[in-house]
Amino acid sequence: MSDAAELSKTALVRRYESLRGSLRRVREDTKHAARLTTGAVLTAVGGAFAGYASTNSSIATIPGTTLPTDATLGSALLLGCALDMFDSANDNVAQIASGMLAAAAYRETQKAALARIGTR
């Protein structure tokens, strides 16, 4: 085999390895983007449920208590995730719970801020 053919083979192998590495990085980036997007959507779903629950008088609180459904259910789901009760769905359930808790925190902060403004 000539030196030119050997160099060509070496260049092809290097190019193949480079393309393979690029493909691996693109695949990892795509998975990362999909995880972020899924997390954002699930957080929004949790927030939407919390918003609906807080405006629907029949489910705004846990029956027989004054505990808000969104904060209570969100806390329970997050505790379940911490105890690894949801197996492979732990991350997804945690995102939903986070949305519920964020909505509850927003509502309570808004109430406190409005009450403070009203006392001035």
Phi and psi restraints in degrees (range 20) as a CNS / XPLOR table:
assign (resid 1 and name C) (resid 2 and name N)
       (resid 2 and name CA) (resid 2 and name C) 1.0 -81.3 20.0 2
assign (resid 2 and name N) (resid 2 and name CA)
       (resid 2 and name C) (resid 3 and name N) 1.0 163.9 20.0 2
assign (resid 2 and name C) (resid 3 and name N)
       (resid 3 and name CA) (resid 3 and name C) 1.0 -63.3 20.0 2
assign (resid 3 and name N) (resid 3 and name CA)
       (resid 3 and name C) (resid 4 and name N) 1.0 -37.4 20.0 2
assign (resid 3 and name C) (resid 4 and name N)
       (resid 4 and name CA) (resid 4 and name C) 1.0 -63.8 20.0 2
assign (resid 4 and name N) (resid 4 and name CA)
       (resid 4 and name C) (resid 5 and name N) 1.0 -41.9 20.0 2
assign (resid 4 and name C) (resid 5 and name N)
       (resid 5 and name CA) (resid 5 and name C) 1.0 -67.1 20.0 2
assign (resid 5 and name N) (resid 5 and name CA)
       (resid 5 and name C) (resid 6 and name N) 1.0 -39.1 20.0 2
assign (resid 5 and name C) (resid 6 and name N)
       (resid 6 and name CA) (resid 6 and name C) 1.0 -66.2 20.0 2
assign (resid 6 and name N) (resid 6 and name CA)
       (resid 6 and name C) (resid 7 and name N) 1.0 -42.0 20.0 2
assign (resid 6 and name C) (resid 7 and name N)
       (resid 7 and name CA) (resid 7 and name C) 1.0 -63.6 20.0 2
assign (resid 7 and name N) (resid 7 and name CA)
       (resid 7 and name C) (resid 8 and name N) 1.0 -38.8 20.0 2
assign (resid 7 and name C) (resid 8 and name N)
       (resid 8 and name CA) (resid 8 and name C) 1.0 -64.7 20.0 2
assign (resid 8 and name N) (resid 8 and name CA)
       (resid 8 and name C) (resid 9 and name N) 1.0 -41.3 20.0 2
assign (resid 8 and name C) (resid 9 and name N)
       (resid 9 and name CA) (resid 9 and name C) 1.0 -64.4 20.0 2
assign (resid 9 and name N) (resid 9 and name CA)
       (resid 9 and name C) (resid 10 and name N) 1.0 -42.7 20.0 2
assign (resid 9 and name C) (resid 10 and name N)
       (resid 10 and name CA) (resid 10 and name C) 1.0 -63.5 20.0 2
assign (resid 10 and name N) (resid 10 and name CA)
       (resid 10 and name C) (resid 11 and name N) 1.0 -42.1 20.0 2
assign (resid 10 and name C) (resid 11 and name N)
       (resid 11 and name CA) (resid 11 and name C) 1.0 -64.4 20.0 2
assign (resid 11 and name N) (resid 11 and name CA)
       (resid 11 and name C) (resid 12 and name N) 1.0 -39.6 20.0 2
assign (resid 11 and name C) (resid 12 and name N)
       (resid 12 and name CA) (resid 12 and name C) 1.0 -64.0 20.0 2
assign (resid 12 and name N) (resid 12 and name CA)
       (resid 12 and name C) (resid 13 and name N) 1.0 -41.8 20.0 2
assign (resid 12 and name C) (resid 13 and name N)
       (resid 13 and name CA) (resid 13 and name C) 1.0 -64.6 20.0 2
assign (resid 13 and name N) (resid 13 and name CA)
       (resid 13 and name C) (resid 14 and name N) 1.0 -43.2 20.0 2
assign (resid 13 and name C) (resid 14 and name N)
       (resid 14 and name CA) (resid 14 and name C) 1.0 -62.0 20.0 2
assign (resid 14 and name N) (resid 14 and name CA)
       (resid 14 and name C) (resid 15 and name N) 1.0 -43.2 20.0 2
assign (resid 14 and name C) (resid 15 and name N)
       (resid 15 and name CA) (resid 15 and name C) 1.0 -64.4 20.0 2
assign (resid 15 and name N) (resid 15 and name CA)
       (resid 15 and name C) (resid 16 and name N) 1.0 -41.9 20.0 2
assign (resid 15 and name C) (resid 16 and name N)
       (resid 16 and name CA) (resid 16 and name C) 1.0 -60.6 20.0 2
assign (resid 16 and name N) (resid 16 and name CA)
       (resid 16 and name C) (resid 17 and name N) 1.0 -46.6 20.0 2
assign (resid 16 and name C) (resid 17 and name N)
       (resid 17 and name CA) (resid 17 and name C) 1.0 -63.4 20.0 2
assign (resid 17 and name N) (resid 17 and name CA)
       (resid 17 and name C) (resid 18 and name N) 1.0 -38.7 20.0 2
assign (resid 17 and name C) (resid 18 and name N)
       (resid 18 and name CA) (resid 18 and name C) 1.0 -64.7 20.0 2
assign (resid 18 and name N) (resid 18 and name CA)
       (resid 18 and name C) (resid 19 and name N) 1.0 -45.6 20.0 2
assign (resid 18 and name C) (resid 19 and name N)
       (resid 19 and name CA) (resid 19 and name C) 1.0 -63.7 20.0 2
assign (resid 19 and name N) (resid 19 and name CA)
       (resid 19 and name C) (resid 20 and name N) 1.0 -39.0 20.0 2
assign (resid 19 and name C) (resid 20 and name N)
       (resid 20 and name CA) (resid 20 and name C) 1.0 -63.2 20.0 2
assign (resid 20 and name N) (resid 20 and name CA)
       (resid 20 and name C) (resid 21 and name N) 1.0 -42.2 20.0 2
assign (resid 20 and name C) (resid 21 and name N)
       (resid 21 and name CA) (resid 21 and name C) 1.0 -65.1 20.0 2
assign (resid 21 and name N) (resid 21 and name CA)
       (resid 21 and name C) (resid 22 and name N) 1.0 -41.0 20.0 2
assign (resid 21 and name C) (resid 22 and name N)
       (resid 22 and name CA) (resid 22 and name C) 1.0 -62.6 20.0 2
assign (resid 22 and name N) (resid 22 and name CA)
       (resid 22 and name C) (resid 23 and name N) 1.0 -43.3 20.0 2
assign (resid 22 and name C) (resid 23 and name N)
       (resid 23 and name CA) (resid 23 and name C) 1.0 -62.1 20.0 2
assign (resid 23 and name N) (resid 23 and name CA)
       (resid 23 and name C) (resid 24 and name N) 1.0 -40.6 20.0 2
assign (resid 23 and name C) (resid 24 and name N)
       (resid 24 and name CA) (resid 24 and name C) 1.0 -62.4 20.0 2
assign (resid 24 and name N) (resid 24 and name CA)
       (resid 24 and name C) (resid 25 and name N) 1.0 -43.3 20.0 2
assign (resid 24 and name C) (resid 25 and name N)
       (resid 25 and name CA) (resid 25 and name C) 1.0 -65.1 20.0 2
assign (resid 25 and name N) (resid 25 and name CA)
       (resid 25 and name C) (resid 26 and name N) 1.0 -40.6 20.0 2
assign (resid 25 and name C) (resid 26 and name N)
       (resid 26 and name CA) (resid 26 and name C) 1.0 -63.9 20.0 2
assign (resid 26 and name N) (resid 26 and name CA)
       (resid 26 and name C) (resid 27 and name N) 1.0 -42.2 20.0 2
assign (resid 26 and name C) (resid 27 and name N)
       (resid 27 and name CA) (resid 27 and name C) 1.0 -61.6 20.0 2
assign (resid 27 and name N) (resid 27 and name CA)
       (resid 27 and name C) (resid 28 and name N) 1.0 -44.3 20.0 2
assign (resid 27 and name C) (resid 28 and name N)
       (resid 28 and name CA) (resid 28 and name C) 1.0 -64.9 20.0 2
assign (resid 28 and name N) (resid 28 and name CA)
       (resid 28 and name C) (resid 29 and name N) 1.0 -41.4 20.0 2
assign (resid 28 and name C) (resid 29 and name N)
       (resid 29 and name CA) (resid 29 and name C) 1.0 -64.0 20.0 2
assign (resid 29 and name N) (resid 29 and name CA)
       (resid 29 and name C) (resid 30 and name N) 1.0 -39.1 20.0 2
assign (resid 29 and name C) (resid 30 and name N)
       (resid 30 and name CA) (resid 30 and name C) 1.0 -65.5 20.0 2
assign (resid 30 and name N) (resid 30 and name CA)
       (resid 30 and name C) (resid 31 and name N) 1.0 -43.4 20.0 2
assign (resid 30 and name C) (resid 31 and name N)
       (resid 31 and name CA) (resid 31 and name C) 1.0 -61.8 20.0 2
assign (resid 31 and name N) (resid 31 and name CA)
       (resid 31 and name C) (resid 32 and name N) 1.0 -42.2 20.0 2
assign (resid 31 and name C) (resid 32 and name N)
       (resid 32 and name CA) (resid 32 and name C) 1.0 -62.8 20.0 2
assign (resid 32 and name N) (resid 32 and name CA)
       (resid 32 and name C) (resid 33 and name N) 1.0 -45.6 20.0 2
assign (resid 32 and name C) (resid 33 and name N)
       (resid 33 and name CA) (resid 33 and name C) 1.0 -62.9 20.0 2
assign (resid 33 and name N) (resid 33 and name CA)
       (resid 33 and name C) (resid 34 and name N) 1.0 -39.5 20.0 2
assign (resid 33 and name C) (resid 34 and name N)
       (resid 34 and name CA) (resid 34 and name C) 1.0 -65.7 20.0 2
assign (resid 34 and name N) (resid 34 and name CA)
       (resid 34 and name C) (resid 35 and name N) 1.0 -40.3 20.0 2
assign (resid 34 and name C) (resid 35 and name N)
       (resid 35 and name CA) (resid 35 and name C) 1.0 -63.6 20.0 2
assign (resid 35 and name N) (resid 35 and name CA)
       (resid 35 and name C) (resid 36 and name N) 1.0 -43.6 20.0 2
assign (resid 35 and name C) (resid 36 and name N)
       (resid 36 and name CA) (resid 36 and name C) 1.0 -63.5 20.0 2
assign (resid 36 and name N) (resid 36 and name CA)
       (resid 36 and name C) (resid 37 and name N) 1.0 -44.2 20.0 2
assign (resid 36 and name C) (resid 37 and name N)
       (resid 37 and name CA) (resid 37 and name C) 1.0 -64.9 20.0 2
assign (resid 37 and name N) (resid 37 and name CA)
       (resid 37 and name C) (resid 38 and name N) 1.0 -44.9 20.0 2
assign (resid 37 and name C) (resid 38 and name N)
       (resid 38 and name CA) (resid 38 and name C) 1.0 -60.5 20.0 2
assign (resid 38 and name N) (resid 38 and name CA)
       (resid 38 and name C) (resid 39 and name N) 1.0 -43.4 20.0 2
assign (resid 38 and name C) (resid 39 and name N)
       (resid 39 and name CA) (resid 39 and name C) 1.0 -61.1 20.0 2
assign (resid 39 and name N) (resid 39 and name CA)
       (resid 39 and name C) (resid 40 and name N) 1.0 -42.6 20.0 2
assign (resid 39 and name C) (resid 40 and name N)
       (resid 40 and name CA) (resid 40 and name C) 1.0 -65.2 20.0 2
assign (resid 40 and name N) (resid 40 and name CA)
       (resid 40 and name C) (resid 41 and name N) 1.0 -42.0 20.0 2
assign (resid 40 and name C) (resid 41 and name N)
       (resid 41 and name CA) (resid 41 and name C) 1.0 -64.4 20.0 2
assign (resid 41 and name N) (resid 41 and name CA)
       (resid 41 and name C) (resid 42 and name N) 1.0 -44.3 20.0 2
assign (resid 41 and name C) (resid 42 and name N)
       (resid 42 and name CA) (resid 42 and name C) 1.0 -66.2 20.0 2
assign (resid 42 and name N) (resid 42 and name CA)
       (resid 42 and name C) (resid 43 and name N) 1.0 -35.6 20.0 2
assign (resid 42 and name C) (resid 43 and name N)
       (resid 43 and name CA) (resid 43 and name C) 1.0 -64.0 20.0 2
assign (resid 43 and name N) (resid 43 and name CA)
       (resid 43 and name C) (resid 44 and name N) 1.0 -41.9 20.0 2
assign (resid 43 and name C) (resid 44 and name N)
       (resid 44 and name CA) (resid 44 and name C) 1.0 -63.7 20.0 2
assign (resid 44 and name N) (resid 44 and name CA)
       (resid 44 and name C) (resid 45 and name N) 1.0 -38.2 20.0 2
assign (resid 44 and name C) (resid 45 and name N)
       (resid 45 and name CA) (resid 45 and name C) 1.0 -61.8 20.0 2
assign (resid 45 and name N) (resid 45 and name CA)
       (resid 45 and name C) (resid 46 and name N) 1.0 -45.2 20.0 2
assign (resid 45 and name C) (resid 46 and name N)
       (resid 46 and name CA) (resid 46 and name C) 1.0 -60.9 20.0 2
assign (resid 46 and name N) (resid 46 and name CA)
       (resid 46 and name C) (resid 47 and name N) 1.0 -41.4 20.0 2
assign (resid 46 and name C) (resid 47 and name N)
       (resid 47 and name CA) (resid 47 and name C) 1.0 -66.1 20.0 2
assign (resid 47 and name N) (resid 47 and name CA)
       (resid 47 and name C) (resid 48 and name N) 1.0 -39.3 20.0 2
assign (resid 47 and name C) (resid 48 and name N)
       (resid 48 and name CA) (resid 48 and name C) 1.0 -65.3 20.0 2
assign (resid 48 and name N) (resid 48 and name CA)
       (resid 48 and name C) (resid 49 and name N) 1.0 -41.9 20.0 2
assign (resid 48 and name C) (resid 49 and name N)
       (resid 49 and name CA) (resid 49 and name C) 1.0 -61.8 20.0 2
assign (resid 49 and name N) (resid 49 and name CA)
       (resid 49 and name C) (resid 50 and name N) 1.0 -44.1 20.0 2
assign (resid 49 and name C) (resid 50 and name N)
       (resid 50 and name CA) (resid 50 and name C) 1.0 -61.4 20.0 2
assign (resid 50 and name N) (resid 50 and name CA)
       (resid 50 and name C) (resid 51 and name N) 1.0 -41.5 20.0 2
assign (resid 50 and name C) (resid 51 and name N)
       (resid 51 and name CA) (resid 51 and name C) 1.0 -63.3 20.0 2
assign (resid 51 and name N) (resid 51 and name CA)
       (resid 51 and name C) (resid 52 and name N) 1.0 -42.7 20.0 2
assign (resid 51 and name C) (resid 52 and name N)
       (resid 52 and name CA) (resid 52 and name C) 1.0 -65.1 20.0 2
assign (resid 52 and name N) (resid 52 and name CA)
       (resid 52 and name C) (resid 53 and name N) 1.0 -45.8 20.0 2
assign (resid 52 and name C) (resid 53 and name N)
       (resid 53 and name CA) (resid 53 and name C) 1.0 -62.5 20.0 2
assign (resid 53 and name N) (resid 53 and name CA)
       (resid 53 and name C) (resid 54 and name N) 1.0 -39.6 20.0 2
assign (resid 53 and name C) (resid 54 and name N)
       (resid 54 and name CA) (resid 54 and name C) 1.0 -71.9 20.0 2
assign (resid 54 and name N) (resid 54 and name CA)
       (resid 54 and name C) (resid 55 and name N) 1.0 -21.0 20.0 2
assign (resid 54 and name C) (resid 55 and name N)
       (resid 55 and name CA) (resid 55 and name C) 1.0 -98.8 20.0 2
assign (resid 55 and name N) (resid 55 and name CA)
       (resid 55 and name C) (resid 56 and name N) 1.0 -9.3 20.0 2
assign (resid 55 and name C) (resid 56 and name N)
       (resid 56 and name CA) (resid 56 and name C) 1.0 -99.0 20.0 2
assign (resid 56 and name N) (resid 56 and name CA)
       (resid 56 and name C) (resid 57 and name N) 1.0 110.4 20.0 2
assign (resid 56 and name C) (resid 57 and name N)
       (resid 57 and name CA) (resid 57 and name C) 1.0 -61.0 20.0 2
assign (resid 57 and name N) (resid 57 and name CA)
       (resid 57 and name C) (resid 58 and name N) 1.0 -26.6 20.0 2
assign (resid 57 and name C) (resid 58 and name N)
       (resid 58 and name CA) (resid 58 and name C) 1.0 -76.4 20.0 2
assign (resid 58 and name N) (resid 58 and name CA)
       (resid 58 and name C) (resid 59 and name N) 1.0 -19.6 20.0 2
assign (resid 58 and name C) (resid 59 and name N)
       (resid 59 and name CA) (resid 59 and name C) 1.0 -126.7 20.0 2
assign (resid 59 and name N) (resid 59 and name CA)
       (resid 59 and name C) (resid 60 and name N) 1.0 13.1 20.0 2
assign (resid 59 and name C) (resid 60 and name N)
       (resid 60 and name CA) (resid 60 and name C) 1.0 -65.4 20.0 2
assign (resid 60 and name N) (resid 60 and name CA)
       (resid 60 and name C) (resid 61 and name N) 1.0 -31.8 20.0 2
assign (resid 60 and name C) (resid 61 and name N)
       (resid 61 and name CA) (resid 61 and name C) 1.0 -128.3 20.0 2
assign (resid 61 and name N) (resid 61 and name CA)
       (resid 61 and name C) (resid 62 and name N) 1.0 158.0 20.0 2
assign (resid 61 and name C) (resid 62 and name N)
       (resid 62 and name CA) (resid 62 and name C) 1.0 -64.6 20.0 2
assign (resid 62 and name N) (resid 62 and name CA)
       (resid 62 and name C) (resid 63 and name N) 1.0 129.7 20.0 2
assign (resid 62 and name C) (resid 63 and name N)
       (resid 63 and name CA) (resid 63 and name C) 1.0 -52.1 20.0 2
assign (resid 63 and name N) (resid 63 and name CA)
       (resid 63 and name C) (resid 64 and name N) 1.0 133.0 20.0 2
assign (resid 63 and name C) (resid 64 and name N)
       (resid 64 and name CA) (resid 64 and name C) 1.0 82.2 20.0 2
assign (resid 64 and name N) (resid 64 and name CA)
       (resid 64 and name C) (resid 65 and name N) 1.0 3.5 20.0 2
assign (resid 64 and name C) (resid 65 and name N)
       (resid 65 and name CA) (resid 65 and name C) 1.0 -135.4 20.0 2
assign (resid 65 and name N) (resid 65 and name CA)
       (resid 65 and name C) (resid 66 and name N) 1.0 179.2 20.0 2
assign (resid 65 and name C) (resid 66 and name N)
       (resid 66 and name CA) (resid 66 and name C) 1.0 -109.0 20.0 2
assign (resid 66 and name N) (resid 66 and name CA)
       (resid 66 and name C) (resid 67 and name N) 1.0 12.2 20.0 2
assign (resid 66 and name C) (resid 67 and name N)
       (resid 67 and name CA) (resid 67 and name C) 1.0 -74.0 20.0 2
assign (resid 67 and name N) (resid 67 and name CA)
       (resid 67 and name C) (resid 68 and name N) 1.0 128.7 20.0 2
assign (resid 67 and name C) (resid 68 and name N)
       (resid 68 and name CA) (resid 68 and name C) 1.0 -66.2 20.0 2
assign (resid 68 and name N) (resid 68 and name CA)
       (resid 68 and name C) (resid 69 and name N) 1.0 133.5 20.0 2
assign (resid 68 and name C) (resid 69 and name N)
       (resid 69 and name CA) (resid 69 and name C) 1.0 -59.6 20.0 2
assign (resid 69 and name N) (resid 69 and name CA)
       (resid 69 and name C) (resid 70 and name N) 1.0 -45.1 20.0 2
assign (resid 69 and name C) (resid 70 and name N)
       (resid 70 and name CA) (resid 70 and name C) 1.0 -62.9 20.0 2
assign (resid 70 and name N) (resid 70 and name CA)
       (resid 70 and name C) (resid 71 and name N) 1.0 -46.2 20.0 2
assign (resid 70 and name C) (resid 71 and name N)
       (resid 71 and name CA) (resid 71 and name C) 1.0 -68.6 20.0 2
assign (resid 71 and name N) (resid 71 and name CA)
       (resid 71 and name C) (resid 72 and name N) 1.0 -38.9 20.0 2
assign (resid 71 and name C) (resid 72 and name N)
       (resid 72 and name CA) (resid 72 and name C) 1.0 -69.0 20.0 2
assign (resid 72 and name N) (resid 72 and name CA)
       (resid 72 and name C) (resid 73 and name N) 1.0 -48.4 20.0 2
assign (resid 72 and name C) (resid 73 and name N)
       (resid 73 and name CA) (resid 73 and name C) 1.0 -66.7 20.0 2
assign (resid 73 and name N) (resid 73 and name CA)
       (resid 73 and name C) (resid 74 and name N) 1.0 -41.2 20.0 2
assign (resid 73 and name C) (resid 74 and name N)
       (resid 74 and name CA) (resid 74 and name C) 1.0 -60.7 20.0 2
assign (resid 74 and name N) (resid 74 and name CA)
       (resid 74 and name C) (resid 75 and name N) 1.0 -42.3 20.0 2
assign (resid 74 and name C) (resid 75 and name N)
       (resid 75 and name CA) (resid 75 and name C) 1.0 -65.6 20.0 2
assign (resid 75 and name N) (resid 75 and name CA)
       (resid 75 and name C) (resid 76 and name N) 1.0 -41.3 20.0 2
assign (resid 75 and name C) (resid 76 and name N)
       (resid 76 and name CA) (resid 76 and name C) 1.0 -65.0 20.0 2
assign (resid 76 and name N) (resid 76 and name CA)
       (resid 76 and name C) (resid 77 and name N) 1.0 -41.9 20.0 2
assign (resid 76 and name C) (resid 77 and name N)
       (resid 77 and name CA) (resid 77 and name C) 1.0 -64.4 20.0 2
assign (resid 77 and name N) (resid 77 and name CA)
       (resid 77 and name C) (resid 78 and name N) 1.0 -42.1 20.0 2
assign (resid 77 and name C) (resid 78 and name N)
       (resid 78 and name CA) (resid 78 and name C) 1.0 -65.4 20.0 2
assign (resid 78 and name N) (resid 78 and name CA)
       (resid 78 and name C) (resid 79 and name N) 1.0 -38.4 20.0 2
assign (resid 78 and name C) (resid 79 and name N)
       (resid 79 and name CA) (resid 79 and name C) 1.0 -63.4 20.0 2
assign (resid 79 and name N) (resid 79 and name CA)
       (resid 79 and name C) (resid 80 and name N) 1.0 -41.8 20.0 2
assign (resid 79 and name C) (resid 80 and name N)
       (resid 80 and name CA) (resid 80 and name C) 1.0 -59.3 20.0 2
assign (resid 80 and name N) (resid 80 and name CA)
       (resid 80 and name C) (resid 81 and name N) 1.0 -38.8 20.0 2
assign (resid 80 and name C) (resid 81 and name N)
       (resid 81 and name CA) (resid 81 and name C) 1.0 -66.1 20.0 2
assign (resid 81 and name N) (resid 81 and name CA)
       (resid 81 and name C) (resid 82 and name N) 1.0 -41.5 20.0 2
assign (resid 81 and name C) (resid 82 and name N)
       (resid 82 and name CA) (resid 82 and name C) 1.0 -62.9 20.0 2
assign (resid 82 and name N) (resid 82 and name CA)
       (resid 82 and name C) (resid 83 and name N) 1.0 -31.6 20.0 2
assign (resid 82 and name C) (resid 83 and name N)
       (resid 83 and name CA) (resid 83 and name C) 1.0 -89.5 20.0 2
assign (resid 83 and name N) (resid 83 and name CA)
       (resid 83 and name C) (resid 84 and name N) 1.0 5.8 20.0 2
assign (resid 83 and name C) (resid 84 and name N)
       (resid 84 and name CA) (resid 84 and name C) 1.0 60.2 20.0 2
assign (resid 84 and name N) (resid 84 and name CA)
       (resid 84 and name C) (resid 85 and name N) 1.0 40.0 20.0 2
assign (resid 84 and name C) (resid 85 and name N)
       (resid 85 and name CA) (resid 85 and name C) 1.0 -81.4 20.0 2
assign (resid 85 and name N) (resid 85 and name CA)
       (resid 85 and name C) (resid 86 and name N) 1.0 -16.8 20.0 2
assign (resid 85 and name C) (resid 86 and name N)
       (resid 86 and name CA) (resid 86 and name C) 1.0 -106.1 20.0 2
assign (resid 86 and name N) (resid 86 and name CA)
       (resid 86 and name C) (resid 87 and name N) 1.0 12.2 20.0 2
assign (resid 86 and name C) (resid 87 and name N)
       (resid 87 and name CA) (resid 87 and name C) 1.0 49.7 20.0 2
assign (resid 87 and name N) (resid 87 and name CA)
       (resid 87 and name C) (resid 88 and name N) 1.0 -120.8 20.0 2
assign (resid 87 and name C) (resid 88 and name N)
       (resid 88 and name CA) (resid 88 and name C) 1.0 -74.3 20.0 2
assign (resid 88 and name N) (resid 88 and name CA)
       (resid 88 and name C) (resid 89 and name N) 1.0 -12.3 20.0 2
assign (resid 88 and name C) (resid 89 and name N)
       (resid 89 and name CA) (resid 89 and name C) 1.0 -92.1 20.0 2
assign (resid 89 and name N) (resid 89 and name CA)
       (resid 89 and name C) (resid 90 and name N) 1.0 3.5 20.0 2
assign (resid 89 and name C) (resid 90 and name N)
       (resid 90 and name CA) (resid 90 and name C) 1.0 -50.2 20.0 2
assign (resid 90 and name N) (resid 90 and name CA)
       (resid 90 and name C) (resid 91 and name N) 1.0 -48.1 20.0 2
assign (resid 90 and name C) (resid 91 and name N)
       (resid 91 and name CA) (resid 91 and name C) 1.0 -63.1 20.0 2
assign (resid 91 and name N) (resid 91 and name CA)
       (resid 91 and name C) (resid 92 and name N) 1.0 -42.1 20.0 2
assign (resid 91 and name C) (resid 92 and name N)
       (resid 92 and name CA) (resid 92 and name C) 1.0 -67.2 20.0 2
assign (resid 92 and name N) (resid 92 and name CA)
       (resid 92 and name C) (resid 93 and name N) 1.0 -43.4 20.0 2
assign (resid 92 and name C) (resid 93 and name N)
       (resid 93 and name CA) (resid 93 and name C) 1.0 -64.6 20.0 2
assign (resid 93 and name N) (resid 93 and name CA)
       (resid 93 and name C) (resid 94 and name N) 1.0 -38.7 20.0 2
assign (resid 93 and name C) (resid 94 and name N)
       (resid 94 and name CA) (resid 94 and name C) 1.0 -62.9 20.0 2
assign (resid 94 and name N) (resid 94 and name CA)
       (resid 94 and name C) (resid 95 and name N) 1.0 -36.1 20.0 2
assign (resid 94 and name C) (resid 95 and name N)
       (resid 95 and name CA) (resid 95 and name C) 1.0 -66.0 20.0 2
assign (resid 95 and name N) (resid 95 and name CA)
       (resid 95 and name C) (resid 96 and name N) 1.0 -43.1 20.0 2
assign (resid 95 and name C) (resid 96 and name N)
       (resid 96 and name CA) (resid 96 and name C) 1.0 -62.1 20.0 2
assign (resid 96 and name N) (resid 96 and name CA)
       (resid 96 and name C) (resid 97 and name N) 1.0 -46.0 20.0 2
assign (resid 96 and name C) (resid 97 and name N)
       (resid 97 and name CA) (resid 97 and name C) 1.0 -61.0 20.0 2
assign (resid 97 and name N) (resid 97 and name CA)
       (resid 97 and name C) (resid 98 and name N) 1.0 -39.3 20.0 2
assign (resid 97 and name C) (resid 98 and name N)
       (resid 98 and name CA) (resid 98 and name C) 1.0 -62.1 20.0 2
assign (resid 98 and name N) (resid 98 and name CA)
       (resid 98 and name C) (resid 99 and name N) 1.0 -40.8 20.0 2
assign (resid 98 and name C) (resid 99 and name N)
       (resid 99 and name CA) (resid 99 and name C) 1.0 -63.3 20.0 2
assign (resid 99 and name N) (resid 99 and name CA)
       (resid 99 and name C) (resid 100 and name N) 1.0 -40.7 20.0 2
assign (resid 99 and name C) (resid 100 and name N)
       (resid 100 and name CA) (resid 100 and name C) 1.0 -64.5 20.0 2
assign (resid 100 and name N) (resid 100 and name CA)
       (resid 100 and name C) (resid 101 and name N) 1.0 -44.7 20.0 2
assign (resid 100 and name C) (resid 101 and name N)
       (resid 101 and name CA) (resid 101 and name C) 1.0 -68.9 20.0 2
assign (resid 101 and name N) (resid 101 and name CA)
       (resid 101 and name C) (resid 102 and name N) 1.0 -36.2 20.0 2
assign (resid 101 and name C) (resid 102 and name N)
       (resid 102 and name CA) (resid 102 and name C) 1.0 -64.6 20.0 2
assign (resid 102 and name N) (resid 102 and name CA)
       (resid 102 and name C) (resid 103 and name N) 1.0 -41.6 20.0 2
assign (resid 102 and name C) (resid 103 and name N)
       (resid 103 and name CA) (resid 103 and name C) 1.0 -65.5 20.0 2
assign (resid 103 and name N) (resid 103 and name CA)
       (resid 103 and name C) (resid 104 and name N) 1.0 -40.7 20.0 2
assign (resid 103 and name C) (resid 104 and name N)
       (resid 104 and name CA) (resid 104 and name C) 1.0 -65.4 20.0 2
assign (resid 104 and name N) (resid 104 and name CA)
       (resid 104 and name C) (resid 105 and name N) 1.0 -41.0 20.0 2
assign (resid 104 and name C) (resid 105 and name N)
       (resid 105 and name CA) (resid 105 and name C) 1.0 -63.9 20.0 2
assign (resid 105 and name N) (resid 105 and name CA)
       (resid 105 and name C) (resid 106 and name N) 1.0 -40.7 20.0 2
assign (resid 105 and name C) (resid 106 and name N)
       (resid 106 and name CA) (resid 106 and name C) 1.0 -60.7 20.0 2
assign (resid 106 and name N) (resid 106 and name CA)
       (resid 106 and name C) (resid 107 and name N) 1.0 -47.8 20.0 2
assign (resid 106 and name C) (resid 107 and name N)
       (resid 107 and name CA) (resid 107 and name C) 1.0 -60.9 20.0 2
assign (resid 107 and name N) (resid 107 and name CA)
       (resid 107 and name C) (resid 108 and name N) 1.0 -45.8 20.0 2
assign (resid 107 and name C) (resid 108 and name N)
       (resid 108 and name CA) (resid 108 and name C) 1.0 -68.4 20.0 2
assign (resid 108 and name N) (resid 108 and name CA)
       (resid 108 and name C) (resid 109 and name N) 1.0 -37.9 20.0 2
assign (resid 108 and name C) (resid 109 and name N)
       (resid 109 and name CA) (resid 109 and name C) 1.0 -65.7 20.0 2
assign (resid 109 and name N) (resid 109 and name CA)
       (resid 109 and name C) (resid 110 and name N) 1.0 -41.5 20.0 2
assign (resid 109 and name C) (resid 110 and name N)
       (resid 110 and name CA) (resid 110 and name C) 1.0 -62.7 20.0 2
assign (resid 110 and name N) (resid 110 and name CA)
       (resid 110 and name C) (resid 111 and name N) 1.0 -42.8 20.0 2
assign (resid 110 and name C) (resid 111 and name N)
       (resid 111 and name CA) (resid 111 and name C) 1.0 -59.9 20.0 2
assign (resid 111 and name N) (resid 111 and name CA)
       (resid 111 and name C) (resid 112 and name N) 1.0 -46.4 20.0 2
assign (resid 111 and name C) (resid 112 and name N)
       (resid 112 and name CA) (resid 112 and name C) 1.0 -64.3 20.0 2
assign (resid 112 and name N) (resid 112 and name CA)
       (resid 112 and name C) (resid 113 and name N) 1.0 -42.1 20.0 2
assign (resid 112 and name C) (resid 113 and name N)
       (resid 113 and name CA) (resid 113 and name C) 1.0 -64.9 20.0 2
assign (resid 113 and name N) (resid 113 and name CA)
       (resid 113 and name C) (resid 114 and name N) 1.0 -42.6 20.0 2
assign (resid 113 and name C) (resid 114 and name N)
       (resid 114 and name CA) (resid 114 and name C) 1.0 -66.1 20.0 2
assign (resid 114 and name N) (resid 114 and name CA)
       (resid 114 and name C) (resid 115 and name N) 1.0 -38.2 20.0 2
assign (resid 114 and name C) (resid 115 and name N)
       (resid 115 and name CA) (resid 115 and name C) 1.0 -64.8 20.0 2
assign (resid 115 and name N) (resid 115 and name CA)
       (resid 115 and name C) (resid 116 and name N) 1.0 -39.1 20.0 2
assign (resid 115 and name C) (resid 116 and name N)
       (resid 116 and name CA) (resid 116 and name C) 1.0 -67.9 20.0 2
assign (resid 116 and name N) (resid 116 and name CA)
       (resid 116 and name C) (resid 117 and name N) 1.0 -39.5 20.0 2
assign (resid 116 and name C) (resid 117 and name N)
       (resid 117 and name CA) (resid 117 and name C) 1.0 -65.1 20.0 2
assign (resid 117 and name N) (resid 117 and name CA)
       (resid 117 and name C) (resid 118 and name N) 1.0 -38.0 20.0 2
assign (resid 117 and name C) (resid 118 and name N)
       (resid 118 and name CA) (resid 118 and name C) 1.0 -67.9 20.0 2
assign (resid 118 and name N) (resid 118 and name CA)
       (resid 118 and name C) (resid 119 and name N) 1.0 -21.2 20.0 2
assign (resid 118 and name C) (resid 119 and name N)
       (resid 119 and name CA) (resid 119 and name C) 1.0 -89.0 20.0 2
assign (resid 119 and name N) (resid 119 and name CA)
       (resid 119 and name C) (resid 120 and name N) 1.0 -4.5 20.0 2
